Amino acid sequence: MMEQQAVKSLKQPEFIQQLNGYQKEAVFDESRALLVNAHVGSGKTTVLIAKVLYLSLEKDVDFRDMVVLTFTNKAADEMKERIKKHFPELNDNDIPYVGTFHSVAKTLLSTVLAVEDLGFTKEFTIMDPDEMLEMANRLIIEKRYRIKYQNKLLTRIEEYKKGKKLYSNMKYEDDIERLWDDIEALKRTQNKMDFDDLIEHATLLLKDGTFQPKWIIVDEFQDCDEAQLEFIKAMCGADTKLFVVGDPNQIIYTWRGSDREVFAKFKAHFDAKEMTLPINYRSTATILDAAKTFLSDSSKLEGMRDQGSKIKVKHHYNPFQEAHYLADEIKNLVRSGLAYNDIAVLYRTKRQAAVLEDVLEREGIPFEVSVKKSLKDVPVLSWFLSVLKAAVNEKDENNMIAALMHREFGDDVTYSEVKRLLKGESGVVSTLFDRIKDFRHWARRKTPDDIGELYDYFALDDHLSPTSASYEAHKGFILDFLNKAKEFMEEKKLGLYEGLLDFVNSSTLYGLSVFDETADLEDNSVKLMTLHACKGLEFKKVFIIGANDGLLPLRTKNLDEYEEEKRLFFVGMTRAKDDLEISYYTKPSEPWVTGGPSTFLSMIPEHLIEREEVETAGEVDLKDLARKIVERMEQKEVQQPDAEAPVRVEAEPVADDGDDAGAEASDGQLVRHPKYGEGVIEKEDEATITVKFEGYGSKTFSKLFVRLEYL
């Protein structure tokens, strides 16, 4: 018997041999439902991919009988790439159900499910939240609805979908119910679904048993909400097996719908077996021991690395002083052998990045701020996507209106003229309208090789203004977009029309992820990101800044929210492989944040930390700061006469009240702003003025609207 086991182990493929005992047990298990508690740094992704490969290679399960659900496009792409590495002959059509919840739901709705029963066709298009907002606002105007808190309209719609008609301090109902009924009807009329519709409609149609895979595999299960859990249940047939992997210690998204009880609900519904992956391969023993103090039950989390250095706890006077310290420290780390992308600075709120960006930029340190990108960030692509959505979906009046009426790239027609065009009335001329309406007939005769013809078909030069300074950049964005579309179609082996339909839906789901994201991920730059954004990543050196009560943790009277803040801090700490440094302020920028160390710092055992005070002269001397900034700018102009630092423009909707906003002032002038406090003028021209504020960094204002008091 022992000899047979030895022979079997020798024949095991490499992806099995590299697993530890806990991981192998999970991969080999064939329970009807298995819940794997994968502790932080325990090789969760390795186990997931090994499970998929094991089912295919050893158990002959066809990839079309497997549904692999992830929460990010990056995770889905990694899964597909690893599968294709073992099966080079496969393309995306051969693994159709590997993707995010929304993308798999979209695939099911556009292929195997009877979406026609719900009033749609399989050629439906997907709306993003901005498009939903545009549709709602047009309906409010057309129907003259009375909607309160209209500046929070998307939030109000989300609340209404949960059954809440009243919002904030409202005592009486408004027309939100009628508005939502109209939106629902209009989506069907225009053959469009929003993100929530994808999951809800797929769940409803799956209950007829049309599609029941042999295996459902779920990544990051702790992030599931109620709707996603119902989606999983609806796919299950009598013979379907489930393999879900998650970490209850990383439930940090309940504010956007994640269910705290999702593990308990899954176990109860499926009578699931439970396993644990307890071994952390990432962090030193010191970091892991410190992080474990923030878990309600850390008994099963085991480390494999040596003790490592102690966690540094530093005290800074304020964020501005800290940013300069970080710049110097990062330079020292790089000189000692670390790469910039070995280093991350983590914080609780996005606004904490502003002063860091400014200082790192001035010090010449490359950095990348983790912000979810959208096609809306590139106006020409946002417009072109509206053109394509209207072109592939002949019922999509909203995108037709958006394409024709765009202020910069549209066809110079009014709303009433567009409505007349849509009704087929004569007297209004729009070449773009005609091209969009004829597109389906034209495109069905073309192949992906003809995609370059789209540029001339839509006469895009007429819309991009070849004489404008931005023409080349705008044209480059569109040509790159079309090249990516062609690659997408070729990978999926689709024709031009079908490929564009699938591509615009993918673009809506994933934003700019249709472009090459690996350049950002591989770029040698310091990463600046919130604690929520850092989940799933790791770095040799991690700085966690702003460990003050009111910021980390945020103020809350809710015990569940406080426990989630602890889990979030745990996630941040365990991003560090070798060195972790945590800092706090004497004088935070925000008035609701308490000066001095966070209560979280007192929870870390004293023998695991090394406290260091950073020398400070106390209150920052703004006049001295002004002098230094001017000197630095003059020096930069001598060294790099042609260089121009990027400017972050912030226009304020404040009426000109007669202050000296338009007066000429010299660089270094001390000023006061009603929101940002005291600062120094860095530069100005006829239209704008740029001011450096302590704790906020540089802000550029329009002189027509800004209120500045000159000191």
Secondary structure as GFF3:
##gff-version 3
##sequence-region A 1 711
A	DSSP	alpha_helix	2	11	.	.	.	ID=ss1
A	DSSP	alpha_helix	14	17	.	.	.	ID=ss2
A	DSSP	alpha_helix	21	28	.	.	.	ID=ss3
A	DSSP	beta_strand	33	38	.	.	.	ID=ss4
A	DSSP	alpha_helix	44	57	.	.	.	ID=ss5
A	DSSP	three_ten_helix	63	65	.	.	.	ID=ss6
A	DSSP	beta_strand	66	70	.	.	.	ID=ss7
A	DSSP	alpha_helix	73	86	.	.	.	ID=ss8
A	DSSP	three_ten_helix	92	94	.	.	.	ID=ss9
A	DSSP	beta_strand	98	100	.	.	.	ID=ss10
A	DSSP	alpha_helix	101	110	.	.	.	ID=ss11
A	DSSP	three_ten_helix	115	118	.	.	.	ID=ss12
A	DSSP	beta_strand	125	127	.	.	.	ID=ss13
A	DSSP	alpha_helix	129	143	.	.	.	ID=ss14
A	DSSP	three_ten_helix	150	152	.	.	.	ID=ss15
A	DSSP	alpha_helix	153	161	.	.	.	ID=ss16
A	DSSP	alpha_helix	176	189	.	.	.	ID=ss17
A	DSSP	beta_strand	192	194	.	.	.	ID=ss18
A	DSSP	alpha_helix	195	206	.	.	.	ID=ss19
A	DSSP	beta_strand	215	218	.	.	.	ID=ss20
A	DSSP	three_ten_helix	221	223	.	.	.	ID=ss21
A	DSSP	alpha_helix	226	235	.	.	.	ID=ss22
A	DSSP	beta_strand	241	246	.	.	.	ID=ss23
A	DSSP	three_ten_helix	248	250	.	.	.	ID=ss24
A	DSSP	three_ten_helix	254	256	.	.	.	ID=ss25
A	DSSP	alpha_helix	262	270	.	.	.	ID=ss26
A	DSSP	beta_strand	273	277	.	.	.	ID=ss27
A	DSSP	beta_strand	279	280	.	.	.	ID=ss28
A	DSSP	alpha_helix	285	292	.	.	.	ID=ss29
A	DSSP	beta_strand	302	303	.	.	.	ID=ss30
A	DSSP	beta_strand	311	316	.	.	.	ID=ss31
A	DSSP	alpha_helix	319	335	.	.	.	ID=ss32
A	DSSP	three_ten_helix	340	342	.	.	.	ID=ss33
A	DSSP	beta_strand	343	347	.	.	.	ID=ss34
A	DSSP	three_ten_helix	350	352	.	.	.	ID=ss35
A	DSSP	alpha_helix	353	362	.	.	.	ID=ss36
A	DSSP	beta_strand	367	369	.	.	.	ID=ss37
A	DSSP	three_ten_helix	375	377	.	.	.	ID=ss38
A	DSSP	alpha_helix	379	392	.	.	.	ID=ss39
A	DSSP	alpha_helix	397	405	.	.	.	ID=ss40
A	DSSP	alpha_helix	415	422	.	.	.	ID=ss41
A	DSSP	alpha_helix	431	443	.	.	.	ID=ss42
A	DSSP	three_ten_helix	448	450	.	.	.	ID=ss43
A	DSSP	alpha_helix	453	457	.	.	.	ID=ss44
A	DSSP	alpha_helix	460	464	.	.	.	ID=ss45
A	DSSP	alpha_helix	471	492	.	.	.	ID=ss46
A	DSSP	alpha_helix	496	510	.	.	.	ID=ss47
A	DSSP	three_ten_helix	511	514	.	.	.	ID=ss48
A	DSSP	alpha_helix	518	522	.	.	.	ID=ss49
A	DSSP	beta_strand	526	530	.	.	.	ID=ss50
A	DSSP	beta_strand	539	544	.	.	.	ID=ss51
A	DSSP	alpha_helix	559	573	.	.	.	ID=ss52
A	DSSP	beta_strand	576	585	.	.	.	ID=ss53
A	DSSP	alpha_helix	599	603	.	.	.	ID=ss54
A	DSSP	three_ten_helix	606	608	.	.	.	ID=ss55
A	DSSP	beta_strand	609	613	.	.	.	ID=ss56
A	DSSP	alpha_helix	622	639	.	.	.	ID=ss57
A	DSSP	three_ten_helix	660	662	.	.	.	ID=ss58
A	DSSP	beta_strand	670	673	.	.	.	ID=ss59
A	DSSP	beta_strand	677	684	.	.	.	ID=ss60
A	DSSP	beta_strand	688	693	.	.	.	ID=ss61
A	DSSP	beta_strand	697	702	.	.	.	ID=ss62
A	DSSP	beta_strand	709	710	.	.	.	ID=ss63
###
